[in-house]
Amino acid sequence: MVYNAEEEITDPMKINRPYMAHELTDETIIELLQRAVQSLKMGILCFDVESRLIFANKLAFELFHEDQEEKLREHFLNWVESREIKDLSANWCQEYEHETTVSLYDVTCQRIFNRNYQVKNIIYIIDDYTPDANVSAGRTYREMHDPLTGILNRNGFYREVEKFLKEHSTSQENYYILISNIRDFKLINRIYGDQKGNSILKNNARILSNMLYPSDIVARFYADKFAAFIPERDFDKPLFHNVINLMQSQMGSGGNKLRIQVGIYKVQPEDKNVAQMCDYATMALNSIHVEDSLTVAYYEPAMLEKAMTEKEIISGFEEAMQAGEFKIYLQPQVDAHSRLLGAEALVRWCKSDNVIVPPNVFIPIFERSDLISKLDRYVWELSAKQLETWKGTEMEGLYISVNISPKDIEYLDVYEIMLDLVEKYEIDTSKLHLEITETVLMSNPVKVNQLIMKLKRLGFLIEIDDFGSGYSSLNLLKDIKADVLKIDMGFLRETMNQERSHIILDAVIYMSKRLGMETVTEGVETEKQLHMLTDLGCDMYQGYLFSRPIPVKDFEKKYFMNGGKTCMDNRNVV
């Protein structure tokens, strides 16, 4: 039987007494619900694990236009199961069609567990969140609105802005289009779960809808991307910053704040294509780099040329990969006596027309577009294949170091890939060194440390790259058992504090030896630097004093000719 919320609780001993988890029987749940719904103007339904409806208040019957318990149960469950969101979201918006009207309901789903952490009941709280109960027919509504937040989607935004501009074609007023996102939103979902992520997105939609002016148009494009169309008269900067601050403060206390980034485009009189205007605002948004403190950027014409270049590079990636245009260049690593020990593999894009795309151009673009993992994997394969080629030659004793990026940890099974490469090319694991930067280590310290220990057990040598370029290097060394420490070239740059830099280098090299780690110093360019590092006890060196990164054939030619030894007179050959 479904209990009605208006039924009176007559046992005074039960009033205001807290319930323990084991006491949450169907009857006690019903009593709790009865008390709660007295002050709520929301529909409430409670089901057991068998999907039996054990409670529904009067408003629930009204919202779904039913007057019988079994019909309400069947109607509601069919409606919930038909929603476009198939995950276990605890909170979402969903349209409800009845005859010729469309309503938007805000749904909160709460699961109640027993002492064994098994689901005992599921409670749904339904809030009528319809901006306009008769805004449109169901199909049109679905085409124009986002099912999670209830605000316009990308298609609806384009149509509404286009309609507004046509209706105000004679107006002399200026307009702005804003595109926002949340930095590292995927990380938030991974740490706090999809339920928290969905809650943030819904709150962002409500903040935008409630705080901006009625004439403003807001939408959720996809994922964490939101858009707003704002007339200049409404472009109130203090209000705008208040909106951002509210959106940022959703992580609660503890000093954690969401990082909201916004790209802004000022609509020009000749602009007609709303999608293109949004692209301009997105270009401004993409110009905000991760490390920047800036959270707002305005579109500038130069961004279009940069975006076209970026698009061309991204679109040419697959073809370049298939054509073998990505090559490994090797930069030697030598000991204090200039004897060749190994090399670092660095990728270069050598196009078929002999044009070389600089790595500082394409690598950041591939990192932003998530193509970097595919490229890294390709470089690992080329390096392993090169080690196989050297077997049985004078080069057989050399190692090759390859880089592992944060995206590799996120998207690839690094352990399995490295294991497959070793088996495929039958190479010694100690000859394929794996360079991991501090950024990788900080992305997920526990996971990365576990990965490092598994790789070390297979015989891989682990190098910590760019040591000293970050903020937590010493703390990382406490927990990460690497084999080689690569000292950042920044320590060798001429500065006002050269003596202090020398002291730090001395301490780092001494500390490394105490920790059982070898040291490689990058960026060695002068004899003076080499002698200084040798006196400090550095084990290996890498830099232009010995060679720039060079093609594999040039590398082989240079060092085969010298029997695996680089003479002092032969240093700046390349």
N, C-alpha and C positions, 0 to 999 in steps of 0.2 A: 504493500500500500504506500502511496505517496502522501507524506505528511504536509499539512498546510501550515504556513508560517504564522497564521493568526491564532493557532491553537495555543492555549495558555499553559505555562509551566506552573504547576500547583505545588510542587514539593519545595518548601522554603529552604530545606537543608542543602539543596543543590545549587542555590544561587550564590554566585561569586566564589565557588570552590574550584580550584584548579584541577584539571584532569591529567592523570598520568597517561603515558603512551598505551599501557596495557588496558586502560579503561575505555579506550576509544571504540566502543561498540557502536553498532548502527544507531542505537537509541541515544547514546551520548552525543554522537556527531549531529544527530537531528536536533537535539536540544541546543547545542552550540550554534547551529545555523539559525534556529528560531530566534535566538537572542540577537544575532548579528544583523539579520535582515530587517529588523524593525526600523532601523535608521537608514537603510540603504535603498536607493531607487535604482536597483540593478536586478536583473534576472539571475537566479541561482538554481543550479541543478546539481544533484549529487548522485553518482552511480557507484555500484560496487564493482568488484573485479569481473563479475559475470555480465556487466553492462546492464544490470537491472537498475531502474530509476527508483531510488529510495527517498528522494526529496526533491521538490520543486516549489518555488514560491509563486505567488499569484502573477507577478510581473513576467516570469518566465513563460507562463501560458499565454499571456497577452503579446509578448514580443514575437512568438512563433505562431500566433493565431490558431491555437489549439485549445480544446476544452476537455480533452480526455487524456488520461495518463499515458496509455500505451501509444497513442498517436503522437503525443509530444516526444516520448522516448525515441520512437522510430524516426520521426521527422528531424529531431535534433541530431541524432547520431549520423544520419545520412548527410545532413548539412555539414557537420564537422569533418566527416571523412572525405567530402568532396572538395575540401579546400586545396588551394594550389600549393600550400606549404605542407610538405610531407614529413618534416622532422618533428621532434618532440618539443617544439617551442612552447614555452609556458605562457606566452603572451603574443597575440597577433590581432590584426584587424581582418574582418571578412564581410563581404557584402551579402545581404539577404534579400532575395526577391520574393515579393508577394503580389500576385496579380500584376498591376502595371507600375508598382512602386519598387524602388530599390533603397534599402537601408544599409547603413554601415555599422556593424557591431564590433565593439572591442571585447575580445575574449581573453580571459585569464584562466589558465588551467593549473590547478593545484593538486598534486598527488599526496595522499596521506599514507604513511608507511606504518607497519606494525613493528614490534620489537625485533623481529628478524629481518628488518629492512625490506620487507616485501610489500608491494602496493596493496593497500586495503581498500581505499576509496579514491575516486577522482571527482573533484569539485570544479564546476565551471561557473565563472562569474561573468555575466553578460552586461555590457554597458552600451547603451544606444549612442553611437558616436557619429550619427549621420549629420553632415554639414547642412544638407538640404534633402529632406526625405524624398522628394520627387525630382531629383536633379536630372535624371535621364533614365532611359530604358536599360535593362540589365546588361546587354551585350556592349552597348556604348560605354557604359560605366566601367566594365571590365577592361575594355580597350584603353581607357584613359587613366585608370587609377592603379596604384601600387597595392597589392593585396595585404602586405605586412603593415604598412603605415596608414593606409587610407587616403593619402594625398595623391596628387597627380603623378603619373609615371612619365618617362621621357616623351612618349608619343602625345600624352595629354598636355604636357608642358609646351611642346612645339605648337600644338593646335591652339592653345589658349593665348600664347604670346602672339602668334600670327593674327589671331582674331582681334586682339587688343590693338595691335599696330595698325590694322586696317581701319578699325573704328576711330582711331586717333591720328589718321594720316595727315591731317592739317595742323596738328598740334606742333608747337615749337619746342616742346619740352624734351629734355634729354632722358635717356633710360640706361640702366645698367643691368648686365647679366652676371650673376655670381655662380661659380661652381665650387663646391667645397668637398673635402674628404677628411677622413680621420687617419692620421699617420699610424702605420703599423696596426691597422684594424684586424688583420689576420692573426697577429700575435695576441691581441685582446681576446679574440674568439678562442684561440688555442689555450690560453691561460685560464680564462674565466668561464668559457663555455658559450655555446650558441645562444642559450637563453639570455645571458647577460648582454651579448652582442645585439640580439633582437630588441631587447629592452632599450638599449642606447639609441638604436635607430628610430624606434617609435617615439622616444622622448625628443630626439632631434626634430622629428616631424612636427611634434606638438609645439615645441619652442618656436620654430619658424612660423607655424600657422598662427599662433596666439600672440606673438610679440611684434611681428611685422604688421604693416597696415593692410586693411581689407582689399585695397586695390593691387597689392603685391601678389605675384603668382609664385607658388613654391611647388617643388616636386622632388621626388626621389628617383634618380636615374637608374641606378643599380648599386648593389653592394652598399658601400658607405658614401656614395656620391649623391649629393643633394644640389639642387639648382634653385635660384630665385631670380625673378624679373622685377626690378624695382625702379619706379619713376624717380627722377632726381629729387623731386620735392620730398620724397619719403626716405631719401638716402641720408638718414640721420646717423652720423658717425658714432656719437655716444651710444645710441640705441643699438647700432650695429655691433659695437664692441661688447655691449651687455649681452646680446644674443650669443656671441662667441663664448663669452665667459660662462654663461649658463650651460652651454653645450660641453664646455671643457670640464665642468665641475661634477660630472656624473659618476666619477669613480669613488666618490665619498671622501672621508677624511683620510689623513695620512700623507697629504702632500701630493698624491697622484692626480694628474690632470690629463685629460685627453688633449692631444695635439691636433687642433683644428687648423687646416690650411685652406686658404680661399684664393681663387683666381677671379679677377674682375675684368670685364670688357665693357667699355662705354660704347653703346650702340650709335652707329653713324647714320645720318639721314638717308644715305643711299642703300643701307643694308635692307635686304628683303628675306634672306635665307636664315631662319632661326637656328637651324642645325649648325650652320657655319659660325654664327655668333657664339654659340655654345662651344664650338671648337676653339675659338679664339680665347674664351675664358679658360678653357682647359689647358691651352698652351701656357697661359699665365700661371695656372696652378702647377703645371709640371716644371716650371722654372724654379720653383721652391725646392731646394735640395734638402736632404735629410738633416744635414748638419746645420742648416741655416736657422737663425733665431727668428727670422721673418716669418709671419704666418699669413700675410696678405701680399699679393702681387698683382699689379695691373698689366694688362696686355700692352705690348709694344710691337710695332711692325717687324722688327728684327726677329721676333719669336717665330714668325711664320716661316721665314727662310730656314731657321734652325729646325723647326718641326718637320719641314719638308725633307731636310737632310737626314733627320732621324728616321723618318718614315722610309726613305730610300734605303738606308742602311739595314733596317729591320726586314724590309721586304726582300732584300738581296741575300739574307742570311742562309736560307735553305739551299738556294742555287749555288752559293759560294761553298757551302759545306760539301755538296755533291761533286762540285768541280775540283775539290781539293785545294781551294785557294787559301785556306788557313794552314799556315806552316808553323813548325816549331823552330825558333832560333835558340841557340845555346850560348849562355854566358858562363865562361869558365870560373871554377872555384879552385884556388891553388893554396899550397901551404907556404910557410915562411921562406922556403927555398925555391919558390916559384914552380914547384912540381904540381902538375895537373892531377887533381883528385876526382873531379866530377864537374857537373854544370847544372845550372838552373834552366829549365825549359820555359821560354816566354813565347806567347803566340803573336804571330804577325799575319796580317791580311794582305796577301800579294795577289792582286787582281790579274786576270788574264791579259789585260791591256798594259801590264807592267806598272800600274799605279799601286802604290802601297798606302793603305789606309792606316794612319797612326793609331797605335793602341789606346792612347788617351782620348781618341775620338769614339771608337766603336765599343770599347769595353764598358764605359759607364752607361751607354745606351743599352747594351745587352743585359747589364745588371738591372736596369730599370724595367726592362721588358721580360725579365725572367728567362732570357735565352742563354744566360751565362753558364748555367748548369750543363746545357747541351754542349756548349763550346768546351768547357772544362773537361767533360768526359771524353771528348774528341782528342784533346791535348794529352790526356792520360794514355789513351790508346796509342797515339803516335810515339809517345815517349817509351812505352813498354815495347812497342815494335822496334824502336831504335836500339834498345838494349839487346833485343834478340839478334839484330843485325850485327852487333859488335861481338857476339859470342865467338870465340875462337880467333879473335884478332888482337892486335896490340891494345885496343880500346876496351877489352873485356873487363878490366878492373875498375872502370869508371862507373859512377852513379849518375842518375839524373833526378833532380828535384822538381816536383810539380806542385802547383798551388791548389788548395781546397778553399772554396769561398763559402760564405754563410748560406747562400742559396743551395749549394751542393748538399749541405747538412739537412736543409729543409725538404728538398725535392728528390734526392737520390739516396739509394742504399749504398753508401760509400764502401762499406766493408765488403759486400758481395761483389761490387764492381771491381775492386782491387784484387780480390781473390780470383775472380774470373780472368783478369788480365794476366796474373802470374801463371795460372794454369794454361791459358791459351798460348802464351809466348814462351813458357817454360823458362822463366827468368828468376834470378835470385831476389827475394823480397828486399834484402838489404841494399840492393842497387837502385830501388825506386824510393827515393826519399819523399815524404809528404809534408808540405809546408802548410801550417795552419796559423792564421793571423789571430791577433787578440780579439778582433771583431767576431771571428768564428767561435772562439772560446767563450765569449760573453753571451753569445746568442742563446746558448743552452748548456751551461757548464757541466751539469750532471751527465747529460746525453753525450756531449763531446768527450768528456773524460772517459766514459765507458767505451766509446768508439776507439779512442787512442789506446787504451789498454788491450782491446781485442786485436787491433792492428799490430801492436808491439809483440803480442804473443805469436803472431805469424812471422815476425822478423822484420817488419817495416821499421825504418828509422823516421822518427817524428821531429820536425823542426818547427820551432816557434818563430814566425817571420815578423819582421818590423818591430822587434822588441824595443820598447822605449818610446814608441810613437803614440801609445794610448795612455790611459789613466789608472789602470788596475794591474799593470804588468807584474809587480812584485807579489801581489796577492794571488795572481794566477799561478806563479811558480811554486807556491806553497802546495798546490793540489795537483798540478799537471806534471806528470813525469815524462818530459820530452827528452830527446837525445842531443839535440843541437839547438843552440840559441843564435838566431840571426840578429845582429845588432843593427838598429836603424841607422841609415846614412846621415841622419840629422845630427848625430854626435860629431861628425867630421866637418860640418860646415863651419866656415870662419864666423866667429861671433865675438862680441865684446867680452864674453865670459869663457874664453878658450881654456883657461886654467881649471875652472869649475867643471867644464865638460870633460877634460882630461881625468879629473879625479873620479867622476862618475863612471867613465869608461873603465878605469882601473878597478873600481869596486865591482862593476858588473862582470868583468872577466874573472876576477878572483872568486866571486860568488858562484859563477857557473862551474868553475873547477871544483869547488866544494860540493856542489850538487851533482857532480859526475856528468856534466854536460860539456860538449865541445862548443866553440864559438866561431861564428862566421861574421865578419864585418862587411857590410855592403857599402858601395859608393866610394871605394878606395881609388883615388885619382892621382895622387902624388907620391913620390918617393919618401917625402917627409912623413906623410900619414902612415905609410907602410912601416917605416922604421919605428915610429912611435908605437904602433899597434904590436909590432914584434916584441919590443921591449916590455910591453904590458902582458905579453903571454898569449895573445890571440892565436888561435889555431889555424884559421883559414881566412881567405880574402877573396873579395869579388868586386870588380869595378873596372872603369875605363882604363886604369893603369895597365891592366892586363889585356882586356878586350871588351868591346861593346858586344851585345848579343848579335850573333852572326848565324847565317844559314848552316845547316848540319854539314853540308859538303865542305864549306869553308873551314868549319871547325875541325873536321877530320883532316883536311889538308894541312892546316896550320900545325896540329899537334902530332900527326903521323910523321911529319918532316922533322920534328924535334924529339922523336922517340918518347913522347909523353911528357916532355919537359919544356917549359917556356923559359928561354934565356932572358936575362935582364935586357939585352940589346934588342930583343924581339917583342918588347911589350906593346908598344903602340902601333903595331902593324896594321890593325884594322880600326 
